[in-house]
Amino acid sequence: MVKKETGWRAGVVIGFVLLIEGLCRSGVIPVAVMIAPSAMFLHGVELLREGRYLHDIATSFANIVAASVVAVVLGFLLGLTIHALPSVRRSLEPLLASYYAVPTFVFYPVFIVVFGVGALPIIAIAVMLAIVTMITATLTGLDRIPRSLSKTARVMRLTVWQSALRVKLPAALPYLFSGVKLSVAYAFIGVIASEFILSGSGIGYAIGYAYNNFQNDDMYALMLMVLIAVTLINVVLNRIDARFQARRQR
Amino acid sequence: MHAGGNAMKKWMGPLVVLVVVVLIWEVLHDIVGSTSLGSPAATVAQLWQMLGTVDFWVNVAETGRALGYALVLSVVGGIALGVALGVNRMAGTVAEPILVNLYSLPKVTLYPLVLLVFGLGLSAKVAFGVMHGLIPILVFTMNAIRQMKPVYLRTAHAMRMPLRQVIVRIVLPAIFPEIVAGMRLGFSLTMLGVLIGEMFASQKGLGYMLTNAMNLGDIGTIMSVALFLTLFALLCNGLLLAADKRLQHR
């Protein structure tokens, strides 16, 4: 059953790629607009072998990891704190609900001024984008801990720490992991997008630079790398997520 | 009297949050100085003065027009595709991971592609807005249909309703609350997309005003436009949130 769907999915993706390949090769899509996927891939392999953009890739990757870790840890701690203080939570609720409506990126210039140039403003923007989803996920996770579990822990006379580590954390883990998954996605978007707009290094910057200099082959090869990286990260996180969700339903 | 007290309690929380945000802003301003970050009072004053100029409203109208087109396309396209994929279970299961993957892709990197395809101007901005806003509306609609009570569709089947009637009379009314929830997310993302589009590919609009001010280092204008956009986004989000709550309680 599952195999069949995966097959269809692979078919759809491969069909789409072949369609674009055909359109590019036959000249329906001019070379000036888009190069063929096979050419993108080959050029990407070549770029990696030459090592021309390795520095940018490493920079972006380090920023994404840093932003994800900060957002997840800080978001989790803030979520715990807010959950422990119901009155604070009530006042913050409207803010959390409308946070993603605010176009945060309009504050980029302010961030450069406050944090200076370099990696710090980029990580700060990515954290700002990613942290709220982690806070929300932590609150949901703590809300959904079944009351019977807390009661059982009390009946067994577990200490506060024991009940937190052995009972509550495992019970909230599936929800927490959904938060982690989204946080990583948002950190990725935040880092690449701010590199594109305001930085002097990183993959986002390299794509913008290649575009401004009409280096279509470099640009598309880098775009394809980003696409593949996002897909791989998603596949891994979804695997882990599916395992957690299955455990929750058991 | 009691109702008055309740209303006050309801407004108290957001009010406290607002005061805290303004205070943090003021403190930051005092730390970095007014050349880097305008004070709240100065920003409001400049925004008020800006609201009196014709030039500002020309830009607002330009952004509004692009946002309007992009919203119509995102909502109509998102609902139509969502219904199509939701009714056909197999197609939905095949498409969902692909859509989620596209959603977590940093779409700024695809910007050069959009420019090369659509050229500079309105259509590129609209396309960029739709790229951001369509997928969340689509996913919300699709999942709402999948989680709909099966008895609705079975009844329709028993009544031998034609497919078009099933969609218009049963499916759409049943999932209306989820569509509104999807629109809330879709609205802010569409606006984000249109603004980013204007920052790179336009000579008019609020996004262009932002880039222009960034290049001139005009922090006052940046802050005023950012404040205007934030207030507008919060207002629209609040209205949709209220509609959402009312529908959930139905």
Chai-1 contact restraints between the chains, C-beta under 6 A:
chainA,res_idxA,chainB,res_idxB,connection_type,confidence,min_distance_angstrom,max_distance_angstrom,comment,restraint_id
A,E5,B,T93,contact,1.0,0.0,6.0,A-B,restraint_1
A,E5,B,V94,contact,1.0,0.0,6.0,A-B,restraint_2
A,W8,B,V94,contact,1.0,0.0,6.0,A-B,restraint_3
A,R9,B,V94,contact,1.0,0.0,6.0,A-B,restraint_4
A,V33,B,L116,contact,1.0,0.0,6.0,A-B,restraint_5
A,R90,B,G13,contact,1.0,0.0,6.0,A-B,restraint_6
A,S91,B,G13,contact,1.0,0.0,6.0,A-B,restraint_7
A,S91,B,V16,contact,1.0,0.0,6.0,A-B,restraint_8
A,S91,B,V17,contact,1.0,0.0,6.0,A-B,restraint_9
A,P94,B,P14,contact,1.0,0.0,6.0,A-B,restraint_10
A,L95,B,V17,contact,1.0,0.0,6.0,A-B,restraint_11
A,S98,B,L234,contact,1.0,0.0,6.0,A-B,restraint_12
A,S98,B,N237,contact,1.0,0.0,6.0,A-B,restraint_13
A,Y100,B,S188,contact,1.0,0.0,6.0,A-B,restraint_14
A,A101,B,S188,contact,1.0,0.0,6.0,A-B,restraint_15
A,A101,B,A233,contact,1.0,0.0,6.0,A-B,restraint_16
A,A101,B,N237,contact,1.0,0.0,6.0,A-B,restraint_17
A,V102,B,T230,contact,1.0,0.0,6.0,A-B,restraint_18
A,V102,B,A233,contact,1.0,0.0,6.0,A-B,restraint_19
A,P103,B,L192,contact,1.0,0.0,6.0,A-B,restraint_20
A,P103,B,L195,contact,1.0,0.0,6.0,A-B,restraint_21
A,P103,B,L229,contact,1.0,0.0,6.0,A-B,restraint_22
A,V106,B,A226,contact,1.0,0.0,6.0,A-B,restraint_23
A,V106,B,L229,contact,1.0,0.0,6.0,A-B,restraint_24
A,P109,B,M214,contact,1.0,0.0,6.0,A-B,restraint_25
A,P109,B,I222,contact,1.0,0.0,6.0,A-B,restraint_26
A,V110,B,L37,contact,1.0,0.0,6.0,A-B,restraint_27
A,V113,B,S36,contact,1.0,0.0,6.0,A-B,restraint_28
A,V114,B,V32,contact,1.0,0.0,6.0,A-B,restraint_29
A,A185,B,S104,contact,1.0,0.0,6.0,A-B,restraint_30
A,I189,B,P106,contact,1.0,0.0,6.0,A-B,restraint_31
A,I192,B,P106,contact,1.0,0.0,6.0,A-B,restraint_32
A,A193,B,P106,contact,1.0,0.0,6.0,A-B,restraint_33
A,A193,B,V108,contact,1.0,0.0,6.0,A-B,restraint_34
A,F196,B,V108,contact,1.0,0.0,6.0,A-B,restraint_35
A,I207,B,T109,contact,1.0,0.0,6.0,A-B,restraint_36
A,Y211,B,P112,contact,1.0,0.0,6.0,A-B,restraint_37
A,M219,B,P112,contact,1.0,0.0,6.0,A-B,restraint_38
A,M223,B,T109,contact,1.0,0.0,6.0,A-B,restraint_39
A,V226,B,T109,contact,1.0,0.0,6.0,A-B,restraint_40
A,V230,B,S104,contact,1.0,0.0,6.0,A-B,restraint_41
A,V230,B,L105,contact,1.0,0.0,6.0,A-B,restraint_42
A,T231,B,N101,contact,1.0,0.0,6.0,A-B,restraint_43
A,N234,B,N101,contact,1.0,0.0,6.0,A-B,restraint_44
